[in-house]
Amino acid sequence: MISNTKKILILLIVLFITSCSSNGSIDKSAVMKTTSTAVGGYFGYQLGDGDLLSTTVGSTLGAIVGSYLIDFINQDDYYFFKEETLRVLEINDNNSSVNSGYWRNPKSGNKGVIKIKGYFGSPECRLIENIYVKGNKSSNSFRTACREKSGQWAMMK
């Protein structure tokens, strides 16, 4: 028969794994953070023989590890495209001859080229072309980025 401790550990591992493979209907970040906090608290509880301080420290460490895992999991193709686009837009403000950039997702191997195609509107907006390469196939898409009141660039959906 499986002990209660092992049942809880198995449940936490299942929750942790499923948080990585959600179809979008569940907030992966919340599940990941909750699971990692629970796992950290469980191990703190076990290592400290039920001591409140060790359980709290374990939960805190679990939350910290979970936030790093969330950042890593959320680094999809759009993340790298957006980061490079915002970088190119900032450079373009200071040097108008720089109007393109390159991004690559090391996890998926997908990559793309970003080109600033035009200026328009108020607030100040840019039309961005993304040449997206997945495997041997490429496709073009267009996005818009506008400068917010704070002075930062933001991708529009």
Secondary structure, DSSP 8 states (H G I E B T S, - for coil): ---HHHHHHHHHHHHHHHHHS--SSS-HHHHHHHHHHHHHHHHHHHHTTT-HHHHHHHHHHHHHHHHHHHHHHT--HHHHHHHHHHHHHHHHHH-TT--EEEEE-TTT--EEEEEEEEEETTTTEEEEEEEEEETTEEEEEEEEEEE-TTS-EEEE-
